Amino acid sequence: MYEIALSVSACLRSKTRADIAWMISPNPSSAATDALLVTPGGGRIGVLLGKTFDGQLAEVATRQLPTGRILELSVSEFESVTSGLAAQSKPRFIIVPAHQISADLWPALLNRERIALVAHLDGTEVVETSLFTAQTIALADSKVVDLFNKGVSVVVEEGDQVISIYAPITKLVIAGSGVIAEALAAGAMSLGWQVQIESRPEMVSGFMAALSPLDCAVIMGHDVESSSRCLASALESDVGYIGALGSKKMQENREDWLAYRDITDISRVHGPAGFDIGAQTPAEIAISILAQAINVLKGS
C-alpha cells in the first residue's frame, strides 16, 4: 500500500477515479502491504501476487461501483505457477474506490506511518471504512488495537470487518558494491529490511530522496567524486542513519569535497561506519554497521 500512495494522491488531486485492491486471504506476510491501483483508463500501478489477478480485479474496477466489494476468485493450474497459490484455492480480495477511504490515509502512508484501515461489511459490500493512526488507535476496538500494537503488516477478516494493518519496513540503500556491500545486504535482509545496492550516483540520488527517518544509507567506494555525490544525496534526504565506509584519508577527502560545495554540517554521518568491535571480515563489518544503524534508529 505504501508503494501506491503517491499515485493515489495524484489521482485524488486531479479528481480521477481510483480503485484500490488488496488481498485478504490467504495473506502471506511477504504480500501483506501489496496493493493494486486501477484507474478508469485501464492504468494499473502496484504489484499484487505477480500481477496474476490484475485483469480480473481491473474488470471489477471498470464497473465503477459506488462502494467496495469482497471478491473470491479461483486459482487455475497456470495461475498457481504465477501467483504461488495452490491450484483450486479460493483467494479473497477487497477492492474499494479511493473516495470511500479517508483521504488522510495517503499522506500517512507517504510519511511511512503505521496505520490501521478497517472496512465495515454488509455481506460482501463495503459500507464504510475507518482509519486509525498512532494518534487515534485508542479509539478503535480491542481487536484492531491488539493487531496494531504488534507492529507488523497483516490483513484479518473479523466478523463483519476486514482489518488491514500497515507497518513500514526499514529500507537500506547501499551506495557501492563488493563483498562488504553483499554481506551488509544479506544481514539487512535477514532483519526483514528492504535493500537496494547501487553504485551509480545519479541512481542513488533517486533512491535517497524516498528515504525517511526510519531508513538507512551506507556509503562506500574508493572514488572520492562518486562516493561524495552519494553522501551529499544522503545528507539532503530525511534518512535516519548515514554510515560512511573508508579510510581516514577517504573520509577527509569526502569532507573536503562536501565543504567545497557548502555542505559543512555532516554531524549525521557515522564515519567510519559501524561500532568498533574489531571487525575484519565482511560479515563482521556488516554486523558492526547494522548494530550501529539499529542503535541510531531506535534512539538508543
VOPAGU-2260 file (C-alpha; in pm, 1 decimal, decimal comma):
REM VOPAGU-2260
SITE   aa  ch    i         X         Y         Z
SITE  MET   A    0       0,0       0,0       0,0
SITE  TYR   A    1     293,1     233,5      71,6
SITE  GLU   A    2     415,0     197,0    -286,7
SITE  ILE   A    3      93,8     328,3    -446,2
SITE  ALA   A    4      26,2     613,8    -201,3
SITE  LEU   A    5     183,4     882,0    -419,3
SITE  SER   A    6     -10,3     769,2    -727,6
SITE  VAL   A    7    -340,7     758,6    -540,4
SITE  SER   A    8    -273,4    1107,1    -403,2
SITE  ALA   A    9    -218,2    1229,9    -759,3
SITE  CYS   A   10    -548,0    1074,5    -870,0
SITE  LEU   A   11    -734,5    1242,7    -586,2
SITE  ARG   A   12    -580,7    1582,3    -666,7
SITE  SER   A   13    -683,7    1550,7   -1030,4
SITE  LYS   A   14   -1028,0    1416,1    -932,2
SITE  THR   A   15    -955,9    1094,6   -1121,2
SITE  ARG   A   16   -1131,8     782,4   -1005,2
SITE  ALA   A   17    -905,0     526,8    -839,8
SITE  ASP   A   18    -992,9     179,2    -717,0
SITE  ILE   A   19    -764,5       6,9    -466,9
SITE  ALA   A   20    -741,1    -372,6    -438,6
SITE  TRP   A   21    -554,7    -584,4    -187,1
SITE  MET   A   22    -555,9    -944,9     -72,7
SITE  ILE   A   23    -746,2   -1065,5     231,0
SITE  SER   A   24    -669,0   -1437,1     240,2
SITE  PRO   A   25    -453,8   -1630,3     225,9
SITE  ASN   A   26    -233,1   -1339,4     330,3
SITE  PRO   A   27     137,2   -1427,0     329,6
SITE  SER   A   28     346,2   -1181,2     527,8
SITE  SER   A   29     555,6   -1113,1     217,3
SITE  ALA   A   30     247,4    -967,4      44,1
SITE  ALA   A   31      80,4    -802,4     342,2
SITE  THR   A   32     146,1    -447,6     219,2
SITE  ASP   A   33      96,3    -516,3    -152,4
SITE  ALA   A   34    -187,0    -337,1    -330,8
SITE  LEU   A   35    -307,5    -257,0    -681,9
SITE  LEU   A   36    -432,0      79,3    -807,1
SITE  VAL   A   37    -665,1      72,8   -1108,7
SITE  THR   A   38    -772,2     385,4   -1299,4
SITE  PRO   A   39   -1068,4     418,3   -1539,2
SITE  GLY   A   40    -836,8     424,0   -1841,5
SITE  GLY   A   41    -707,1      81,5   -1751,7
SITE  GLY   A   42    -391,1     200,2   -1579,2
SITE  ARG   A   43    -252,7     -35,4   -1317,6
SITE  ILE   A   44       5,4      59,2   -1056,7
SITE  GLY   A   45     141,5    -168,8    -789,0
SITE  VAL   A   46     226,5    -536,0    -755,8
SITE  LEU   A   47     -17,7    -792,8    -625,3
SITE  LEU   A   48      71,8   -1162,5    -647,3
SITE  GLY   A   49     287,9   -1118,0    -953,1
SITE  LYS   A   50       3,7    -942,1   -1139,8
SITE  THR   A   51    -175,0   -1277,8   -1171,9
SITE  PHE   A   52    -520,8   -1142,4   -1088,9
SITE  ASP   A   53    -479,6    -785,6   -1215,4
SITE  GLY   A   54    -709,8    -844,2   -1512,3
SITE  GLN   A   55    -996,8    -977,2   -1303,2
SITE  LEU   A   56    -961,4    -702,7   -1045,3
SITE  ALA   A   57    -938,8    -435,5   -1314,6
SITE  GLU   A   58   -1256,3    -571,0   -1473,6
SITE  VAL   A   59   -1442,1    -512,9   -1147,3
SITE  ALA   A   60   -1293,1    -163,3   -1126,0
SITE  THR   A   61   -1428,4     -73,8   -1471,5
SITE  ARG   A   62   -1781,3    -113,9   -1332,0
SITE  GLN   A   63   -1708,0     191,9   -1112,6
SITE  LEU   A   64   -1920,8      68,6    -826,4
SITE  PRO   A   65   -2006,0     330,8    -561,0
SITE  THR   A   66   -1882,9     109,7    -275,9
SITE  GLY   A   67   -1618,7    -155,0    -224,3
SITE  ARG   A   68   -1664,9    -527,8    -262,4
SITE  ILE   A   69   -1519,5    -856,3    -139,4
SITE  LEU   A   70   -1421,4   -1087,3    -424,9
SITE  GLU   A   71   -1348,2   -1458,9    -414,9
SITE  LEU   A   72   -1152,3   -1587,8    -712,8
SITE  SER   A   73   -1045,3   -1935,1    -819,1
SITE  VAL   A   74    -682,8   -2028,3    -892,5
SITE  SER   A   75    -620,0   -2223,4   -1213,1
SITE  GLU   A   76    -318,5   -2450,1   -1267,7
SITE  PHE   A   77    -142,4   -2172,9   -1463,4
SITE  GLU   A   78    -230,6   -1906,6   -1206,6
SITE  SER   A   79     -90,6   -2134,3    -937,1
SITE  VAL   A   80     251,6   -2112,9   -1100,5
SITE  THR   A   81     249,8   -1733,1   -1139,0
SITE  SER   A   82      91,7   -1650,0    -803,2
SITE  GLY   A   83     241,1   -1913,6    -575,9
SITE  LEU   A   84    -107,3   -2009,6    -451,9
SITE  ALA   A   85    -240,7   -2364,4    -456,6
SITE  ALA   A   86    -443,2   -2463,1    -763,5
SITE  GLN   A   87    -819,0   -2463,9    -700,0
SITE  SER   A   88    -776,5   -2248,3    -390,4
SITE  LYS   A   89   -1011,9   -1953,4    -339,2
SITE  PRO   A   90    -819,6   -1636,1    -256,6
SITE  ARG   A   91   -1023,3   -1341,9    -134,2
SITE  PHE   A   92    -963,5    -981,5    -228,8
SITE  ILE   A   93   -1112,5    -648,2    -135,4
SITE  ILE   A   94   -1147,1    -367,9    -388,7
SITE  VAL   A   95   -1253,3     -23,0    -271,5
SITE  PRO   A   96   -1291,0     310,9    -455,3
SITE  ALA   A   97   -1048,0     566,7    -313,7
SITE  HIS   A   98   -1330,6     808,1    -237,0
SITE  GLN   A   99   -1464,8     557,2      17,7
SITE  ILE   A  100   -1138,5     573,4     216,2
SITE  SER   A  101   -1035,3     868,7     432,1
SITE  ALA   A  102    -810,1    1099,8     232,9
SITE  ASP   A  103    -583,7    1113,3     539,3
SITE  LEU   A  104    -463,6     761,2     459,6
SITE  TRP   A  105    -238,5     858,2     171,2
SITE  PRO   A  106     -33,5    1130,9     344,6
SITE  ALA   A  107       8,4     894,6     639,9
SITE  LEU   A  108     144,0     624,6     409,7
SITE  LEU   A  109     370,7     872,2     233,4
SITE  ASN   A  110     508,3     965,3     576,7
SITE  ARG   A  111     566,9     593,0     637,4
SITE  GLU   A  112     337,5     584,1     940,4
SITE  ARG   A  113     183,8     269,4    1082,1
SITE  ILE   A  114    -190,0     269,5    1016,6
SITE  ALA   A  115    -499,5      54,1    1061,4
SITE  LEU   A  116    -765,9      57,4     790,0
SITE  VAL   A  117   -1093,0    -111,2     884,3
SITE  ALA   A  118   -1350,7    -196,1     617,0
SITE  HIS   A  119   -1700,6    -246,3     757,8
SITE  LEU   A  120   -1904,8    -502,2     562,8
SITE  ASP   A  121   -2266,1    -580,3     485,6
SITE  GLY   A  122   -2229,5    -921,2     327,5
SITE  THR   A  123   -1974,4    -867,5      51,5
SITE  GLU   A  124   -2029,9    -491,0      28,1
SITE  VAL   A  125   -1801,3    -239,8     198,3
SITE  VAL   A  126   -2040,7       8,4     357,5
SITE  GLU   A  127   -1775,6     231,9     513,9
SITE  THR   A  128   -1412,1     241,7     623,6
SITE  SER   A  129   -1234,9     369,1     934,0
SITE  LEU   A  130    -874,9     487,6     956,1
SITE  PHE   A  131    -659,1     482,5    1269,3
SITE  THR   A  132    -304,0     606,2    1323,1
SITE  ALA   A  133     -78,4     600,7    1628,2
SITE  GLN   A  134    -255,4     916,4    1746,4
SITE  THR   A  135    -608,5     773,2    1715,9
SITE  ILE   A  136    -568,2     397,2    1760,4
SITE  ALA   A  137    -702,3     418,3    2117,2
SITE  LEU   A  138   -1044,1     492,2    1963,7
SITE  ALA   A  139   -1052,1     157,8    1779,1
SITE  ASP   A  140   -1197,4    -164,4    1915,9
SITE  SER   A  141    -972,1    -400,5    2109,3
SITE  LYS   A  142    -904,1    -640,6    1820,7
SITE  VAL   A  143    -779,6    -357,2    1599,2
SITE  VAL   A  144    -568,0    -217,1    1883,5
SITE  ASP   A  145    -411,0    -557,6    1952,4
SITE  LEU   A  146    -318,6    -610,1    1586,4
SITE  PHE   A  147    -187,4    -254,1    1552,7
SITE  ASN   A  148      34,7    -287,5    1857,5
SITE  LYS   A  149     208,8    -596,0    1716,4
SITE  GLY   A  150     383,8    -364,0    1473,5
SITE  VAL   A  151     363,8    -591,4    1169,6
SITE  SER   A  152     161,2    -573,6     849,4
SITE  VAL   A  153    -133,5    -811,3     836,5
SITE  VAL   A  154    -487,6    -838,0     694,9
SITE  VAL   A  155    -753,3   -1015,3     902,4
SITE  GLU   A  156   -1123,6   -1086,8     849,9
SITE  GLU   A  157   -1302,6   -1045,5    1179,2
SITE  GLY   A  158   -1680,6   -1090,5    1161,4
SITE  ASP   A  159   -1820,2    -806,9     951,2
SITE  GLN   A  160   -1484,1    -628,3     929,6
SITE  VAL   A  161   -1167,0    -652,9     728,5
SITE  ILE   A  162    -880,7    -515,6     939,6
SITE  SER   A  163    -570,9    -414,5     743,7
SITE  ILE   A  164    -263,0    -315,7     942,1
SITE  TYR   A  165      20,1    -148,8     750,2
SITE  ALA   A  166     357,6    -117,6     920,8
SITE  PRO   A  167     651,5      35,7     731,5
SITE  ILE   A  168     962,6    -169,4     664,5
SITE  THR   A  169    1308,1     -19,0     709,2
SITE  LYS   A  170    1487,4      45,2     380,7
SITE  LEU   A  171    1863,4      34,8     333,6
SITE  VAL   A  172    2035,8     195,7      37,6
SITE  ILE   A  173    2393,5      79,1     -10,7
SITE  ALA   A  174    2587,2     316,4    -233,2
SITE  GLY   A  175    2867,0      94,1    -356,4
SITE  SER   A  176    2946,0    -265,7    -441,2
SITE  GLY   A  177    3168,1    -556,5    -344,2
SITE  VAL   A  178    3183,0    -822,0     -76,4
SITE  ILE   A  179    3111,0    -585,2     212,7
SITE  ALA   A  180    2805,9    -449,4      30,7
SITE  GLU   A  181    2686,4    -804,8     -28,6
SITE  ALA   A  182    2739,2    -902,9     335,7
SITE  LEU   A  183    2560,4    -588,5     451,1
SITE  ALA   A  184    2267,9    -657,7     218,3
SITE  ALA   A  185    2239,8   -1017,5     339,1
SITE  GLY   A  186    2241,3    -908,6     701,8
SITE  ALA   A  187    1981,2    -638,2     643,6
SITE  MET   A  188    1750,7    -875,6     458,8
SITE  SER   A  189    1774,1   -1121,5     747,1
SITE  LEU   A  190    1625,8    -840,4     958,5
SITE  GLY   A  191    1337,0    -810,1     714,3
SITE  TRP   A  192    1464,3    -484,6     566,7
SITE  GLN   A  193    1430,6    -383,4     203,6
SITE  VAL   A  194    1769,7    -338,9      39,8
SITE  GLN   A  195    1886,7    -152,7    -267,0
SITE  ILE   A  196    2250,0    -177,8    -383,8
SITE  GLU   A  197    2353,9      85,4    -637,0
SITE  SER   A  198    2689,8     241,6    -722,0
SITE  ARG   A  199    2577,9     499,5    -981,5
SITE  PRO   A  200    2538,4     840,0    -809,1
SITE  GLU   A  201    2255,5     950,8   -1037,7
SITE  MET   A  202    2054,0     641,0    -940,6
SITE  VAL   A  203    2149,8     662,1    -573,6
SITE  SER   A  204    2014,9    1017,7    -562,7
SITE  GLY   A  205    1669,1     896,7    -662,6
SITE  PHE   A  206    1668,3     620,5    -403,1
SITE  MET   A  207    1788,0     855,7    -127,6
SITE  ALA   A  208    1511,3    1107,0    -198,3
SITE  ALA   A  209    1249,6     849,9     -99,8
SITE  LEU   A  210    1408,1     759,0     234,0
SITE  SER   A  211    1258,3     854,1     570,7
SITE  PRO   A  212    1384,8     873,8     930,3
SITE  LEU   A  213    1305,1     501,1     952,8
SITE  ASP   A  214    1565,0     418,4     689,1
SITE  CYS   A  215    1941,2     379,5     644,8
SITE  ALA   A  216    2207,0     468,9     391,0
SITE  VAL   A  217    2560,6     334,1     377,5
SITE  ILE   A  218    2817,8     496,3     151,0
SITE  MET   A  219    3125,8     309,8      32,5
SITE  GLY   A  220    3360,0     314,7    -264,0
SITE  HIS   A  221    3714,8     420,3    -345,4
SITE  ASP   A  222    3629,2     706,2    -581,5
SITE  VAL   A  223    3604,6    1037,8    -398,6
SITE  GLU   A  224    3382,5    1205,5    -658,9
SITE  SER   A  225    3113,6     938,3    -690,3
SITE  SER   A  226    3103,4     838,5    -321,8
SITE  SER   A  227    3089,8    1204,7    -214,4
SITE  ARG   A  228    2798,8    1269,2    -450,0
SITE  CYS   A  229    2616,7     975,7    -293,5
SITE  LEU   A  230    2693,7    1108,8      53,8
SITE  ALA   A  231    2559,5    1450,8     -44,6
SITE  SER   A  232    2235,0    1286,8    -160,5
SITE  ALA   A  233    2203,9    1108,9     173,6
SITE  LEU   A  234    2254,8    1434,9     363,8
SITE  GLU   A  235    1984,6    1602,8     155,3
SITE  SER   A  236    1735,6    1328,8     245,5
SITE  ASP   A  237    1545,5    1254,3     566,4
SITE  VAL   A  238    1723,0     920,6     615,0
SITE  GLY   A  239    1766,1     827,2     979,3
SITE  TYR   A  240    2109,9     664,5     964,9
SITE  ILE   A  241    2403,2     751,8     740,7
SITE  GLY   A  242    2715,1     537,5     755,4
SITE  ALA   A  243    3029,3     604,5     553,9
SITE  LEU   A  244    3296,8     341,9     496,2
SITE  GLY   A  245    3653,4     422,8     403,9
SITE  SER   A  246    3992,6     513,9     540,8
SITE  LYS   A  247    4055,8     827,8     743,7
SITE  LYS   A  248    4202,5     986,3     431,4
SITE  MET   A  249    3892,6     897,3     227,7
SITE  GLN   A  250    3668,8    1045,6     498,9
SITE  GLU   A  251    3873,2    1367,7     490,7
SITE  ASN   A  252    3862,7    1383,1     110,7
SITE  ARG   A  253    3484,0    1344,7     111,3
SITE  GLU   A  254    3453,1    1611,2     378,3
SITE  ASP   A  255    3662,2    1848,5     164,1
SITE  TRP   A  256    3450,2    1768,9    -141,6
SITE  LEU   A  257    3131,6    1848,4      50,7
SITE  ALA   A  258    3273,4    2165,2     208,6
SITE  TYR   A  259    3373,9    2297,8    -134,5
SITE  ARG   A  260    3003,2    2273,8    -221,3
SITE  ASP   A  261    2894,9    2445,9     101,3
SITE  ILE   A  262    2786,2    2123,2     271,1
SITE  THR   A  263    2950,2    2161,3     608,9
SITE  ASP   A  264    2708,8    2000,6     855,1
SITE  ILE   A  265    2799,7    1632,8     846,6
SITE  SER   A  266    2704,0    1558,9    1206,5
SITE  ARG   A  267    2457,8    1293,2    1084,8
SITE  VAL   A  268    2735,8    1092,7     921,0
SITE  HIS   A  269    2882,4     797,0    1111,0
SITE  GLY   A  270    3226,4     750,4     967,4
SITE  PRO   A  271    3387,4     515,1     967,4
SITE  ALA   A  272    3055,3     330,4     984,9
SITE  GLY   A  273    2991,8      66,9    1248,1
SITE  PHE   A  274    3069,2       2,3    1612,2
SITE  ASP   A  275    3432,7     -62,5    1697,2
SITE  ILE   A  276    3422,7    -436,6    1763,3
SITE  GLY   A  277    3749,6    -521,6    1593,8
SITE  ALA   A  278    3564,2    -631,9    1280,6
SITE  GLN   A  279    3783,9    -763,6     999,8
SITE  THR   A  280    3579,4    -989,3     772,5
SITE  PRO   A  281    3297,3    -857,3     550,7
SITE  ALA   A  282    3040,3   -1034,8     770,5
SITE  GLU   A  283    3184,0    -883,3    1088,5
SITE  ILE   A  284    3191,8    -536,6     932,8
SITE  ALA   A  285    2830,2    -578,3     823,8
SITE  ILE   A  286    2725,8    -678,5    1175,2
SITE  SER   A  287    2901,2    -376,2    1327,0
SITE  ILE   A  288    2727,2    -138,8    1082,3
SITE  LEU   A  289    2382,8    -291,6    1126,4
SITE  ALA   A  290    2417,6    -282,5    1505,5
SITE  GLN   A  291    2506,2      85,4    1490,7
SITE  ALA   A  292    2219,7     158,0    1249,6
SITE  ILE   A  293    1968,3     -15,7    1475,5
SITE  ASN   A  294    2105,9     174,1    1773,7
SITE  VAL   A  295    2061,7     507,7    1596,0
SITE  LEU   A  296    1715,2     429,2    1455,9
SITE  LYS   A  297    1587,2     329,6    1797,4
SITE  GLY   A  298    1733,8     640,1    1954,8
SITE  SER   A  299    1947,3     444,2    2195,3
